[in-house]
Amino acid sequence: MPTVDDVCRNKGSIIERTLRRMKEEYAADPELKSFTHIDAMTLNIERACQAAIDAAMHIAARDHLGMPRNSADVFRLLHRAGRLSETTARAMVAMTGFRNVAIHEYRELDMSVLRAIAADRWTSLVDFCREIGLTIRP
């Protein structure tokens, strides 16, 4: 069983809360027509992703798993250490990519990607939490 400490619990709470908010916003605007709902969904996905990155970085440092090169790499590191499945690690790398585009505005946000995350890909964050020993109910 993975070691769950207060830092991980706190990050899990953030993920749970932000996913719940994202789902509420998506239910209110499933066609993604309202900028206000799109903005709120994006912000809450960003927050959930950042909390997952923070938890992963904490675990890597706490357990002396090595130094990731970047945010996405920490999920690969946890996979190599046997802490995450390959499927979850890949999903979290993709989620980190979405976060980077949303935060840094490298390019325009792809609404089909936002819709996919809001509709069902958000569950990769639940899988991440489960694999690090947390149970969340967004």
C-alpha positions as CSV (number, residue, x, y, z in Angstrom):
1,M,0.0,0.0,0.0
2,P,1.4,3.4,-1.0
3,T,2.4,5.8,1.8
4,V,-0.3,8.5,2.1
5,D,0.7,11.6,4.0
6,D,-0.9,15.0,4.7
7,V,0.5,16.5,1.5
8,C,-1.0,13.8,-0.7
9,R,-4.3,14.0,1.2
10,N,-4.4,17.8,0.7
11,K,-3.7,17.4,-3.0
12,G,-6.3,14.7,-3.3
13,S,-8.9,17.0,-1.7
14,I,-8.0,19.7,-4.3
15,I,-8.4,17.3,-7.2
16,E,-11.7,16.0,-5.8
17,R,-13.1,19.6,-5.4
18,T,-11.9,20.9,-8.7
19,L,-13.1,17.9,-10.7
20,R,-16.5,18.3,-9.0
21,R,-16.6,22.0,-10.1
22,M,-15.5,21.1,-13.6
23,K,-18.3,18.5,-13.9
24,E,-20.8,21.1,-12.7
25,E,-19.7,23.6,-15.3
26,Y,-19.7,21.0,-18.1
27,A,-23.2,19.9,-17.1
28,A,-24.3,23.5,-17.3
29,D,-22.9,23.9,-20.8
30,P,-22.2,20.6,-22.6
31,E,-22.1,22.3,-26.0
32,L,-19.2,24.6,-24.8
33,K,-20.9,27.7,-26.0
34,S,-20.4,29.9,-22.9
35,F,-17.0,31.5,-22.4
36,T,-17.8,31.7,-18.7
37,H,-18.4,28.0,-18.4
38,I,-15.4,27.1,-20.6
39,D,-13.2,29.4,-18.6
40,A,-14.4,27.8,-15.3
41,M,-13.9,24.3,-16.7
42,T,-10.4,25.1,-17.9
43,L,-9.4,26.7,-14.6
44,N,-10.6,23.8,-12.6
45,I,-8.9,21.2,-14.8
46,E,-5.7,23.3,-14.5
47,R,-6.0,23.3,-10.7
48,A,-6.6,19.5,-10.6
49,C,-3.6,18.9,-12.9
50,Q,-1.4,21.2,-10.8
51,A,-2.4,19.4,-7.7
52,A,-1.6,16.0,-9.3
53,I,1.8,17.3,-10.4
54,D,2.5,18.7,-6.9
55,A,1.5,15.3,-5.4
56,A,3.7,13.4,-7.8
57,M,6.7,15.8,-7.2
58,H,6.2,15.4,-3.5
59,I,6.2,11.6,-3.7
60,A,9.3,11.6,-6.0
61,A,11.2,13.8,-3.5
62,R,9.9,12.1,-0.4
63,D,10.8,8.6,-1.6
64,H,14.0,9.6,-3.3
65,L,12.9,8.4,-6.8
66,G,15.0,10.8,-8.8
67,M,14.8,14.2,-10.3
68,P,12.2,14.7,-13.0
69,R,13.2,16.9,-15.9
70,N,9.8,18.6,-16.1
71,S,6.2,18.3,-14.9
72,A,5.3,15.5,-17.3
73,D,8.4,13.6,-16.6
74,V,7.5,13.1,-12.9
75,F,4.6,10.7,-14.0
76,R,7.1,8.7,-16.1
77,L,9.4,8.6,-13.1
78,L,6.6,7.3,-10.8
79,H,5.7,4.7,-13.5
80,R,9.4,3.5,-13.7
81,A,9.3,3.2,-9.9
82,G,6.2,1.0,-10.0
83,R,4.0,3.7,-8.4
84,L,1.8,4.3,-11.5
85,S,0.5,2.0,-14.2
86,E,1.7,2.8,-17.7
87,T,-1.8,3.8,-18.7
88,T,-2.2,6.3,-15.9
89,A,1.3,7.7,-16.4
90,R,0.6,8.3,-20.1
91,A,-2.8,9.9,-19.3
92,M,-1.2,12.2,-16.8
93,V,1.5,13.2,-19.2
94,A,-1.3,14.1,-21.7
95,M,-3.2,16.0,-19.0
96,T,0.0,18.0,-18.2
97,G,0.2,18.9,-21.8
98,F,-3.3,20.3,-21.7
99,R,-2.4,22.2,-18.6
100,N,0.6,23.7,-20.2
101,V,-1.4,24.9,-23.3
102,A,-4.1,26.3,-21.0
103,I,-1.7,28.2,-18.7
104,H,1.0,29.3,-21.1
105,E,-1.3,29.8,-24.1
106,Y,1.2,28.1,-26.4
107,R,-1.6,27.8,-28.9
108,E,-5.4,28.2,-28.9
109,L,-7.2,25.7,-26.6
110,D,-8.7,22.8,-28.6
111,M,-12.3,22.6,-27.6
112,S,-12.5,18.9,-28.6
113,V,-9.7,18.2,-26.0
114,L,-11.5,20.2,-23.4
115,R,-14.8,18.3,-24.2
116,A,-13.0,14.9,-24.0
117,I,-11.5,15.8,-20.6
118,A,-14.8,17.2,-19.3
119,A,-16.8,14.2,-20.6
120,D,-14.7,11.3,-19.4
121,R,-10.9,11.7,-19.5
122,W,-11.1,13.4,-16.1
123,T,-11.2,9.9,-14.7
124,S,-7.4,9.6,-15.3
125,L,-7.0,12.0,-12.3
126,V,-9.2,9.7,-10.2
127,D,-7.0,6.7,-11.4
128,F,-3.9,8.7,-10.4
129,C,-5.2,9.3,-6.9
130,R,-6.2,5.7,-6.5
131,E,-2.7,4.5,-7.6
132,I,-1.0,6.7,-5.0
133,G,-3.3,5.4,-2.3
134,L,-6.1,8.0,-2.2
135,T,-9.8,7.6,-2.7
136,I,-11.6,10.6,-4.1
137,R,-15.3,11.0,-5.1
138,P,-15.7,14.0,-7.5
